[in-house]
């Protein structure tokens, strides 16, 4: 029996992690702590979780808990992860890994210091379905040498500046994670050569938003517009466009342009992943079907439990991968702040 405690029952935890964990054999969710005692009580009642904790430190220290699932905002990922690993617990933490590179390095060091504990980050959900098919195309050298990578995450989620400040617009809670930059970069890393140089600019078009907890306005401390140019390790180039204020924007996409072919992936509403491809002999891109045997799926909770039992290693997402995408988001922030290109990896 694996006994799990939950720190922070956010939307992803309620809709995915709790049902996913309960679908595994011999797994029991035994305790929960949320931001406030009333919200903890509501979660416990909704999901019939027997024990409630007043502070996350109490849950992490409890000897009756084997593994901790962290569903908080990024500001608590590092302290809860490090404390849980030190207490001998396995850890599954929500993405993004941390607020900044310094916190990510603390988490990475803690995981290395406790190799007998599983340390896993909830992976980017983008590309989980089409990933095996794209892996197969790349294995067959469908596009040849990768020349250009284009990553897009531009929509109008924050276009209405009369709406209250979202936690993702608050750097104290979310850190340097801008919009979907980190999560789509994580997906791109599965298919692309990594970046070795970054040049970025950012801007905040609406500098204040209504206070969600009271009267007045609060400053927006996370940019709502980002453009990044990268140099890839294989000599290719990358282009990133992210925005939360792009009315009727293109949404989320990743393009791979190679010497002999192109792969274009569109992440559509409802979890649909549309893949279009083309080679030099084609007149245009054409959408391809993904056969059932090449369709991936969400299996985060299953993978976490199997890793604890030693039945498979963590593949999506390790702390090594998390540290890589945190280096990228840190480099983007440094480049935008200084107006200078930044080389990776960061010292």
N, C-alpha and C positions, 0 to 999 in steps of 0.2 A: 504493500500500500504506500502510495506517495501522497503525503499530506501537504496541501498548498495553502499559503496565505496570500491575500491580495492587498496590495498597498495602492489605493487609488482606483476606483471603479469607474473609469471614464467610458465613453461610448464604445470604443473598440473592445474594452474588457467586458462590458455587459453583452454586446452583440456577438462577439467572436470568441474571446478567451474562455469565459465561463462555460458556454455551451460546448466549446471544443474540448476543454479539459474534462468535462463530465462525460463526454463520449468515449473517453479512454478507459480501459479496464483498470481497476484497482487504483483509482485516483479520487481523492476526496478534497474538496475545498472546505477547510476547517475554520478559517478566520478571515476577517476583512477589517480594514481601517480606511476611512475616506476623509475628506477635508474637515468635516465637522461631525460631532456625535449624531446629530439628527440625520445627516446624509448617510452616515455609516449604518444607522439603524434601518433606514429605508432599503439600502442595498441588501443588508442581511435578511430582512423580511421578504423582499422580492425574490431572492434566490435561495432562501432557506439555508443560509450560512450560520452555523451554530454559535460561533464566537465573534464578539465585537471587541475591538481594541480602541483605546483612546488616542494612542500615539503610535506612529509607525515603528519607533524604536522598540516598543513593547512587542509588537508582532515579530519583528526580525529576531529578537532575542529569545523568543519562545522555543523551548527544546522540542515541543510537540509538532513543530512545523519543519518540513524537509526542504521546501522550495518556495521562493517568493516571486510573485508576478507583479511587476510594477506598471501601473497604468496611469501614473500622474503626469502632470506637465513636465517638460524637460528639466525644470529647476531642481527636482528631487531625484533625478535618475542617478547622479553620481553618489550622493551621500547614502541613499538606500542600497544601491548596488554594492558599494564598498563595505558597508556594515553587514549586509546579508552574506557576502562571501566570507568575511572574517568570522561570522557566526556559524560557518559550515553549511550554509544553504546554497542550493542551486538558484540561479537567477534567470528570469526572462523579463527583459525590460522593453517597454514600448519605445518605438522610434520617435524622434531622433535620439541618437545615443546620449547626447548631453547638450548643454547650452553652448559650450565652446571647447576648443582643443585641450585646454588645461584640464578640464573635468574629464574629457574622454581619455586622456592619458592616465589620470588617476584610476579610472575604471579598468583600463587595459592592464595597468600594473597590478591591480588587485586580482584580476583574473589570472594573470601569470603567476602570482604568488600562491594561488589556490587551484592548482591544476586538476585536482580531484573533483572540483565543483563545475557543473555546467554553467557557462556564461553565454547567454544568447540574446540577441536583439531581434525584436519583431521586424521581419524584412519588409522592404518596399513591396506593396501588393502589385505594383505595376509590372507587368511582364511575367507574372506567375503563370498565366494561362498559355500565352504564346511562347514563353521562354524556351521550352524544349524544341519547338519547331525552329525557332531562330538559331538555337545552338546547332541544330542539325544542318541548317543552311550555311552557317559560318564554318562548320567542320568540313563541309564540302567545298569551301572556298568560293561560295557563290558570288560574293562581291569583289573578290580579289583583294588587293591591298586597300585597307581603309584609308581614305584620303580626307574625308570631312565627316565630322559628327555634328548633328544639330539636335539640340534638346530644347523643347518648348514647353512652358507651363504658364500660359497667359489667358486669364479669364477676368470676369468682373465681380469676383466674390466680395471685394472691398470697394466697389465703385460708388456705392451709396454711403456717403460720409455722414449721413444722419443716423446711421446705425451705431450702437455702442461699440466701444473698443473691444476687439476680440483678443483673447489671450495670445494668439499668434502674432499680434501687433505690439506685444509688450516684451521687450528684450529681457526684462527681469525674469519672466517666466519661460520664454522660448529661446533666449540666447541669440546666436548668430544664424539660426535657421530661418531663412527668408523664403516665405511662401512654400512652394514644393521643390525648391532648388536641391536640397539634400536628398530627398526621397527619389527624385527622378535621376539625379546623378548616380545614386546607388544602382538603379536599374541599368543605366548606361554603362557602368563599370563591368557589368556582367558580359557585355558584348563588345566593348571598345578597349583600345589601348588607353592606359591611364594618362592623365594630364601631367606635364612636367613644368608648365609655366601658365600663369593666369594673369589676365588683365581685365579689370572689371570697373563698372560704374554703377552706382545706385542712386535712387532718388525717392523722396516721399512727397507725393503730390498733395496729400491732405494731412497736414502735420498734427491735427488734433481730432479726437473723436469723443462722443458723449461718454461720460463715466458710467459703466454698467452697474455700479454699486451705489450710486448717489447722484447728486446734482453736479453740474459743471462739466468741463471738458478735461480730457487727459491727453498728454502728448503721445503721438505714435512714434515708437522708438525702433521699429523694424521697417525697412524700406518697402514700398509697394511697387517698385519697378527696378529690375536688375537686368543688365546686359553683360555678358562675359565672353571674352575671346580666349581660347586656350591653344597651347601647343601640346601635342600628344607624344608619348614616348616613342611611337613608331614613325614620327615625322609628320603625321597628319595634323589637321587643325580642327578645332571645335568652336561652336558658336551656341551660346545659351541665351534665351530670351524668356524672362519671367516677369509676370505682372499680375497684380490683383485688381487693377483699374482699367483693364483693356475691355471696353464694352464690345460684346460680340467677338471676343478674341478667339484664337484658334484652339484653345484648350491645351491638352497635354499630348505631346508627340515626341518621338525619337526617330531621327533619320540617320541611316548609315550609308554614306556615298563612297563607293569603292572604285577601283580601277576597271572592274569589269561588270559591276552590277550595283543595284540599290535596294535597300530594305527600308520601308517606311512603316512605322508602327503608330497607330492612333489609339489612345485610351479614351473610349467613349463612355457616356453615362450608362449606369447599370452594370459596370464591370466588363463591358464588351471591349475586346482588344482586336482591332482590325489591322491585318498585315497585308501590305501591298509590296510587290517585288517587280523587278525588271532587270534584264541584262542587255548588253549592247545589241543583240539581235532582235530585241522586242521594239514594237512601235510605241509602247507606253507602259506605264506601271499597270499591273493587274492584281486584284485581290486574290489571295490564296486561301483555301480551306485548311483548317487545322484538324487532321484526323484525330479521333478519340485517343489513340495510343500515343499521340504527341501533344496532348493537351495537359498542361500542368494544372495544379489546383492549390487552394489555401490548405496547408497542413501544418501550420505553425505549432499548434498545441500538441499534435501527434509527434512532430519532430522533437519538441522539447522533452516530452515524456520518454520517447525512445532514446534520446541522448542520455538522460538520467539513468536509464536502465542499461546503458552500454550497448544498445542495439544498432545505433548508427551515430556517426559524428555530426556535429552541427555544420550545416552547409550554408543555410540562409537564416540569420546572418551572424557571422562570427564577430568578435570584438576587433579582430584584425581589419575586417572590412569596414566596420564602424569607424575605426580610427582613420582609415583612408578617406572616407567621405567627410569626416569632421575636419581633416586637414584641408580638404578642398573648400568647404564653407568658410573656414578660417582665412584661407588665402584670398578668397573673394572679398571678404570684409576688409582685410588689410590692404588689398589693392585699391578698393574703392575709397578707403580713407586716405591713402597716400597719393593716389594718382599714378602709381608705379606698378610695373609688372612684378609678380611674385613667383619665385621658383619653388617647385615641389620636389621632394618632400621638405616640409618645414623643419628647420633645426630646432 
